[in-house]
Amino acid sequence: MSSQFAWVTHQVPVTKWLKTELATRAPHLSFAFARPGLTTFKIDGPADDTVVVPSSFARAWGLSLGRANKVAEVLALIAPLVRNSSAPLRLHVFERDIDVPVDEQDATVRGTRAREIEGDLRAMAPSEGILFEVDAKAAIGDRVIDVIVPHASEPNETWLVGTHRHSFAHGPWPGGVQHVALPEESPSRAWCKIEEALRWGDLTPTPGQDAIEIGSSPGGATYALLCRGLNVYGVDPGEMHPRCVNFRGPHHNRFFHLHMPAAEVPKSKLPPKYQWLLSDVNLAPMVALRYIERFVALAHGGLKGAVLTLKLNDDGVFAALPRILARINKLGPKTVRVTQLPSHRSEVVAILTF
Ligand SMILES: C[S@@+](CC[C@H](N)C(=O)[O-])C[C@H]1O[C@@H](n2cnc3c(N)ncnc32)[C@H](O)[C@@H]1O
């Protein structure tokens, strides 16, 4: 049997950390080739579309079917998958990252190449007997076809065609999740980080629930949760944007500022139970974890989820990542997923469910 390869998409600057992490966590994967934002690994042993690429930097991953330069070649690569099944396939066409932070990219260009290729694929597929689901969002168990294409600025680069069986570990959208554009009225770009995390993690906070955010100033993430109908308790010695302070939602939900460092928040200022915990402090993760541990304990078992941003500023913090994740696992979650989102800079997010 010929060799099989796994693909993984990720931010460009972390390629070295991704390879280092996988050398320990997945020694059956050996580096094969890399393009900016896309790395492939030869798989030692049998593999199928449930292959896992267990890295904190992996945003989407799966089994490689091969490379293509045009739509007809993509359809030829996926044709063998439909031979024994008439079920429509989920189609994810997306651009790999480029080496420019997403909020500095030309938003009128990003995504245009993927949209054009997806349109052509959908138009040609029926003539080859291939059916695609209309919606992009994957459901557990779906077989997803991934077509990873370059950004419009690299027109001569080839495409990679892959597949993955959608599971809880994957983000359900093309590429795990796509960048979510910052609304003009958001107090900060952290709005994008929380919205991308909720979408990648397929988390749906319900209006009326309570959230604590450690490190909430000036208020982008708080504003996102307020707009989703939650009450938000923001812990930060810094000032909050008036849009958060004065917010009154249709669900009568509002913002409460605990205007002090996390270590000084008295129990009496918190709701007796809260369902969501966010942390986005500009502190080393080992320090931030002290506060996170306290706020998990103060939730009295009511937590449904936590979205913890972990600052990875240098090789030292990267080296400490296994110890950081061990401490996160001790918080008692049912699941922990770690990824790096399009809007992240030197950071990753740990998404916990309880
Ligand atoms: C990246 S900013 C947070 C951005 C914010 N999440 C938003 O949505 O706009 C980091 C914040 O952590 C806060 N911070 C740093 N140390 C803290 C501490 N010990 N307790 C609470 N907040 C802290 C800073 O004041 C700063 O506002």
The ligand as an ORCA input file, in Angstrom:
! r2SCAN-3c Opt
* xyz 0 1
  C      -5.506     41.647     26.251
  S      -6.207     42.719     27.402
  C      -7.840     42.137     27.514
  C      -8.691     42.474     26.336
  C     -10.148     42.221     26.635
  N     -10.418     40.816     26.858
  C     -11.085     42.749     25.604
  O     -11.992     42.001     25.190
  O     -10.976     43.894     25.201
  C      -5.500     42.162     28.889
  C      -6.121     42.769     30.128
  O      -5.679     42.030     31.259
  C      -5.774     42.923     32.364
  N      -5.044     42.375     33.523
  C      -3.718     42.220     33.702
  N      -3.477     41.700     34.938
  C      -4.685     41.520     35.525
  C      -5.096     41.023     36.780
  N      -4.202     40.616     37.681
  N      -6.415     40.967     37.062
  C      -7.337     41.397     36.148
  N      -6.993     41.888     34.927
  C      -5.693     41.939     34.626
  C      -5.174     44.219     31.809
  O      -5.571     45.328     32.595
  C      -5.738     44.220     30.391
  O      -6.875     45.042     30.315
*
